Amino acid sequence: MANPRVYTLVLPREGNRVLLGMKKRGFGTGYWNGFGGKVEPEEGIRQAAHRELREEAEVDVRTMEVVGEITFVFNDQPVPWRVHVFQGKDLIGEPNETEEMRPRWFHTADIPYDCMWPDDKHWYPLFLAGKRFRGKFRFDDTNQIVEHNLEELECIDQLD
């Protein structure tokens, strides 16, 4: 398997609410998702996570904690993706719609799994319960899971 591309995913939380964004263009259009994207060559993982959150929702967070790492393998993508999942707290600013995302707060009991990536229903419950995790998902035709594994971790190594 080729070396994976490195991505970030930030899920801001306030109490029993999670900020998600409706993807308006590009890969994942039409899905509710966290905020994130590719880590650029000149930046660290955490730096990229903050940048993506600012670009996609026009907000930032004071606290960002790594909670998971997920590898995605798509049969229609040449390289796997390694996604570093962060929980963000203490939001700075008010979320605003951008060209790429339409942000909206969801109560943790009302996560719209039917309008999200199919893997989310497997690992979001761990995230919402405050657990740390590592997983791998294999997809056919971009959105059909053909294989996955997911493990809960005691702790996860800090990034950059």
C-alpha positions in Angstrom: 0.0 0.0 0.0 1.3 3.5 -0.9 2.1 6.0 1.8 -1.2 7.7 2.8 -2.0 11.4 2.3 -2.4 13.1 5.6 -5.7 14.9 6.4 -7.3 16.6 9.4 -10.9 16.6 10.7 -12.0 19.0 13.4 -15.3 18.5 15.3 -16.0 21.6 17.5 -18.1 20.8 20.6 -20.0 22.9 23.1 -21.7 20.9 25.8 -24.1 18.5 24.1 -23.7 20.1 20.7 -21.4 19.4 17.8 -20.7 21.7 14.9 -20.9 20.0 11.5 -20.9 21.4 8.0 -22.9 20.5 5.0 -20.4 20.0 2.2 -21.4 22.1 -0.7 -18.7 21.2 -3.3 -15.9 18.8 -4.0 -15.4 15.3 -2.5 -18.3 14.5 -0.1 -20.8 17.0 -1.5 -24.2 16.6 0.2 -22.8 15.1 3.4 -22.7 16.6 6.9 -19.1 16.4 8.1 -16.5 17.9 10.4 -14.1 20.5 9.1 -10.8 19.6 7.6 -8.7 18.7 4.7 -5.2 18.0 3.3 -2.1 18.9 5.3 0.1 21.0 3.1 3.8 20.2 2.9 4.9 23.3 4.8 2.6 22.9 7.8 2.1 20.6 10.8 -1.0 18.5 11.3 -2.4 20.7 14.1 -1.7 23.9 12.1 -3.6 22.4 9.1 -6.5 21.6 11.3 -6.8 25.2 12.6 -6.4 26.5 9.0 -9.1 24.3 7.6 -11.6 25.2 10.4 -11.0 28.9 9.7 -11.4 28.4 5.9 -14.5 26.3 6.0 -16.5 27.8 8.9 -14.7 31.2 9.6 -14.1 30.1 13.2 -11.2 28.7 15.3 -11.0 27.0 18.6 -8.8 27.7 21.7 -8.4 24.0 22.5 -7.8 21.2 20.0 -7.3 17.7 21.3 -6.4 14.7 19.0 -9.0 11.9 19.7 -8.6 9.6 16.8 -6.9 8.4 13.6 -8.7 6.8 10.7 -7.2 5.4 7.5 -9.5 5.4 4.5 -8.8 3.2 1.5 -11.0 3.9 -1.6 -10.9 1.6 -4.6 -11.3 4.7 -6.8 -8.5 6.7 -5.2 -4.8 6.0 -5.9 -3.5 6.7 -2.4 -5.1 5.9 1.1 -5.9 8.8 3.4 -4.8 9.0 7.0 -7.2 11.4 8.9 -6.3 12.9 12.3 -9.5 13.6 14.2 -9.6 16.5 16.6 -12.1 17.6 19.2 -12.2 21.4 19.3 -13.5 23.4 22.3 -13.9 27.1 23.2 -15.0 28.4 19.8 -13.6 31.7 18.7 -16.2 33.6 16.5 -19.5 32.7 15.1 -19.8 30.0 12.4 -20.5 31.3 8.9 -21.4 29.7 5.6 -18.5 29.6 3.1 -18.2 28.5 -0.5 -17.4 25.0 0.7 -19.5 24.4 3.9 -22.7 25.4 5.6 -22.1 25.0 9.4 -24.9 24.0 11.8 -25.0 22.9 15.5 -26.4 19.5 16.2 -27.4 18.1 19.6 -25.4 14.9 20.2 -28.6 12.9 20.3 -29.6 14.2 16.8 -26.5 13.5 14.7 -27.8 13.2 11.1 -26.1 9.8 10.3 -28.4 9.2 7.3 -26.8 12.3 5.6 -23.2 11.5 6.6 -20.4 9.3 5.4 -21.3 5.6 6.1 -18.2 5.2 8.4 -19.4 7.9 10.8 -22.0 5.8 12.5 -19.2 3.5 13.6 -16.8 6.0 15.1 -18.9 9.0 16.1 -20.4 7.2 19.1 -16.8 6.7 20.4 -16.0 10.4 19.8 -19.3 11.5 21.5 -18.5 9.3 24.5 -15.1 10.9 24.9 -13.2 7.8 23.8 -9.9 7.7 21.8 -9.9 5.4 18.7 -8.0 4.2 15.7 -9.6 2.6 12.7 -9.4 1.6 9.0 -12.2 1.7 6.5 -12.1 0.2 2.9 -14.6 1.6 0.4 -15.8 0.5 -3.0 -17.4 3.1 -5.3 -16.5 5.9 -2.8 -19.3 5.3 -0.3 -19.8 1.5 0.3 -17.9 0.1 3.2 -16.5 -3.4 2.3 -14.3 -3.8 5.3 -13.5 -2.0 8.5 -11.9 -2.3 11.9 -12.1 0.1 14.8 -10.4 -0.1 18.2 -10.8 2.0 21.3 -7.5 3.3 22.7 -6.4 4.2 26.2 -4.5 7.2 24.9 -3.4 8.4 21.5 0.0 9.9 20.8 0.0 13.7 20.5 0.7 15.1 17.1 3.2 17.8 16.2 
